[in-house]
Amino acid sequence: MKVQVLNLDGTAAGEAELSDAVFGLAPRADILHRVVTWQLEKRRGTARGARERSDVARTGKKLGNQKGGGGARHGDRAAPIFIGGGKAHGPRVRDFNPSLNKKVRALGLKMALSSKAQADGRGLVVVDTLDLTEAKTKTLVATLATAGFGRKVLVVDGDAVNENFAMAARNIVGVNVLPAIGANVYDILKHDTLVLTRAAVEKLEARCNG
């Protein structure tokens, strides 16, 4: 698959050949859903549990006589109705650590990239480099507006993101920057436009075919 390579300002900078095995697959909603669900579940921390009646350190001595006291009959202070007692039917400890086959994860990434490559309009944009002469947010905003990349843009670079570009983009709402190793299905699908550098294309193709 051949695509046009642009400069950051939207002017033409040549062509690039994209691997059909990575950018030319037919996206499947079930695979993408599985990978996104796995990603979001992996983000969750362990759910805390409440101390129930058997977990509370209180005396087990019977409060009073079974009869004749003029009040209700109670067994011990750990009962849920007392202050300091255990919680009745409280939340249990839950650990969210799902597993997903590596082949399915790799396939999900390929399908996410393919969905952007096959989207109408500017779903996928390949740029030459992210080189900026100075790390100025105002300058980068004007440059991106000229290029017309859209409001929600994910920019992926090679081994490391260009330092000037990262500093200029960090205060722009809707523009997120990642190195190639950090590219993931959830972030790719969440943004309207995926911008890849030539270096990012090489790294992603090597990662998906490795």
ABEGO torsion letter per residue (X at the ends): XBBBBBBAAGBBAEBBBBBAAAAABBBBAAAAAAAAAAAAAAABBBBBBBBBAAABBBBABBABBABGAGBBBBABAABAABBGBBBBGBBBBBBBBBBBBAAAAAAAAAAAAAAAAABBEBABBBBABABBABBBAAAAAAAAAAAGAEABBBBBBBABBBAAAAAAAAABBGBBBBBAAABBAAAAAABABBBBBAAAAAAAAAAAAX
